[in-house]
């Protein structure tokens, strides 16, 4: 059994992580105590506030947890407000990205369906007169030339 934590913490308490050697990037990060680790009483589960409003729960030794003092309460509240705003912004961006990805996927599926219905020569399955009309519409012809071409039988054109 591990030794008990040397620090007395409460659930919901504001803390900062300090002195981590294996994860120094977390040093100074603010967090909220979630609970004491059920398998190791020397550790506490802390919900850390990371960049871009991300949250992550880590099991931190009590020796590496510093309680936020009452004199820092206002600064902590402001930090919490900024973090919440960043989280909402990131979530909106992620939702927008997911919507765009879903739209791209739908468009790709539609494009593939269209390609599937096209014949090897690149024209969709259509009767000869429709195909001729489609080919003519791509030509730089005036209305009079189009009318003359439409009088020709499809097989002759």
C-alpha positions as CSV (number, residue, x, y, z in Angstrom):
1,X,0.0,0.0,0.0
2,X,1.2,3.5,-0.9
3,X,1.8,6.1,1.7
4,X,-1.0,8.6,2.4
5,X,-0.9,12.0,0.7
6,X,0.9,14.7,2.8
7,X,-1.5,17.3,1.6
8,X,-5.1,17.7,2.8
9,X,-7.3,18.4,-0.2
10,X,-11.0,18.7,-0.8
11,X,-13.1,17.7,-3.9
12,X,-13.7,20.8,-6.0
13,X,-10.6,22.7,-4.6
14,X,-8.6,24.9,-7.0
15,X,-5.0,23.8,-7.3
16,X,-1.9,24.2,-9.5
17,X,0.4,21.4,-10.5
18,X,4.1,21.8,-9.7
19,X,7.4,19.9,-9.6
20,X,6.5,17.2,-12.2
21,X,9.6,15.7,-13.7
22,X,8.1,13.1,-16.1
23,X,5.5,15.6,-17.4
24,X,7.1,19.0,-17.0
25,X,4.7,20.5,-19.6
26,X,1.9,20.2,-16.9
27,X,3.8,22.3,-14.3
28,X,1.9,25.4,-13.5
29,X,-1.4,24.2,-15.0
30,X,-4.5,25.0,-13.0
31,X,-6.9,22.3,-12.0
32,X,-9.8,21.2,-9.9
33,X,-9.5,18.3,-7.4
34,X,-11.9,15.5,-8.4
35,X,-11.1,12.8,-5.8
36,X,-8.4,10.9,-4.1
37,X,-7.0,8.1,-6.2
38,X,-8.8,5.0,-5.0
39,X,-5.8,2.7,-5.6
40,X,-3.0,5.0,-4.4
41,X,-3.8,7.4,-1.4
42,X,-0.7,9.4,-2.1
43,X,-2.3,10.6,-5.4
44,X,-5.2,12.8,-6.3
45,X,-7.2,12.9,-9.5
46,X,-7.1,16.5,-10.8
47,X,-9.0,17.8,-13.7
48,X,-6.4,20.0,-15.4
49,X,-7.1,23.0,-17.6
50,X,-5.1,22.7,-20.8
51,X,-4.7,24.8,-23.9
52,X,-7.6,25.7,-26.1
53,X,-10.1,24.9,-23.4
54,X,-9.2,21.2,-23.1
55,X,-9.7,19.3,-19.9
56,X,-7.8,16.2,-18.8
57,X,-7.9,14.3,-15.6
58,X,-4.5,13.2,-14.3
59,X,-3.5,11.3,-11.2
60,X,-1.0,13.6,-9.4
61,X,1.0,13.0,-6.2
62,X,0.0,15.2,-3.4
63,X,3.5,16.6,-3.2
64,X,3.1,18.0,-6.7
65,X,-0.2,19.8,-5.9
66,X,-0.2,23.4,-4.7
67,X,-3.5,24.8,-3.3
68,X,-4.6,28.1,-4.9
69,X,-4.6,30.7,-2.1
70,X,-7.6,32.9,-1.3
71,X,-5.5,36.0,-2.4
72,X,-5.4,34.4,-5.9
73,X,-9.1,33.7,-6.1
74,X,-10.1,36.6,-8.4
75,X,-7.3,35.7,-10.8
76,X,-8.4,32.1,-10.7
77,X,-12.0,33.0,-11.5
78,X,-10.9,35.1,-14.5
79,X,-8.7,32.2,-15.7
80,X,-11.7,29.8,-15.4
81,X,-13.9,32.2,-17.4
82,X,-11.3,32.5,-20.2
83,X,-10.8,28.7,-20.2
84,X,-14.6,28.1,-20.5
85,X,-14.7,30.6,-23.4
86,X,-11.8,28.8,-25.1
87,X,-13.5,25.5,-24.6
88,X,-16.8,26.8,-26.2
89,X,-14.8,28.3,-29.1
90,X,-12.9,25.0,-29.7
91,X,-16.1,23.0,-29.5
92,X,-17.8,25.3,-32.1
93,X,-14.7,24.9,-34.4
94,X,-14.8,21.1,-34.0
95,X,-18.5,21.0,-34.8
96,X,-18.0,23.2,-37.8
97,X,-15.1,21.0,-39.0
98,X,-17.2,17.9,-38.5
99,X,-20.1,19.4,-40.4
100,X,-17.7,20.4,-43.3
101,X,-16.2,16.9,-43.3
102,X,-19.7,15.3,-43.4
103,X,-20.6,17.7,-46.3
104,X,-17.4,16.7,-48.2
105,X,-18.2,13.1,-47.6
106,X,-21.8,13.5,-49.0
107,X,-20.5,15.4,-52.0
108,X,-17.9,12.7,-52.7
109,X,-20.5,10.0,-52.4
110,X,-22.8,11.9,-54.8
111,X,-19.8,12.5,-57.2
112,X,-19.0,8.8,-57.1
113,X,-22.6,7.9,-57.8
114,X,-22.6,10.3,-60.8
115,X,-19.3,8.8,-62.0
116,X,-20.7,5.4,-61.6
117,X,-23.7,6.3,-63.9
118,X,-21.4,7.7,-66.5
119,X,-20.4,5.5,-69.3
120,X,-16.7,4.9,-70.2
121,X,-16.7,7.8,-72.7
122,X,-17.7,10.2,-69.9
123,X,-21.4,10.7,-70.8
124,X,-24.2,9.6,-68.6
125,X,-26.6,6.9,-69.9
126,X,-28.9,8.9,-72.2
127,X,-30.6,8.4,-75.5
128,X,-28.7,9.5,-78.6
129,X,-30.6,12.7,-79.1
130,X,-30.0,13.8,-75.5
131,X,-26.3,13.0,-75.9
132,X,-26.1,15.0,-79.1
133,X,-27.8,18.0,-77.4
134,X,-25.3,17.7,-74.6
135,X,-22.4,17.7,-77.0
136,X,-23.8,20.6,-79.0
137,X,-24.3,22.7,-75.9
138,X,-20.5,22.6,-75.3
139,X,-19.8,24.0,-78.7
140,X,-19.5,27.8,-79.3
141,X,-22.5,27.9,-81.7
142,X,-25.0,30.7,-82.3
143,X,-28.8,30.0,-82.1
144,X,-29.1,29.7,-85.9
145,X,-26.4,27.0,-86.1
146,X,-28.0,25.1,-83.3
147,X,-31.4,25.2,-85.0
148,X,-29.8,23.8,-88.2
149,X,-28.0,21.0,-86.3
150,X,-31.2,20.0,-84.5
151,X,-32.9,19.4,-87.9
152,X,-30.3,16.7,-88.7
153,X,-31.3,13.2,-87.7
154,X,-29.3,12.0,-84.7
155,X,-27.8,9.0,-86.6
156,X,-26.5,11.4,-89.3
157,X,-25.0,13.9,-86.9
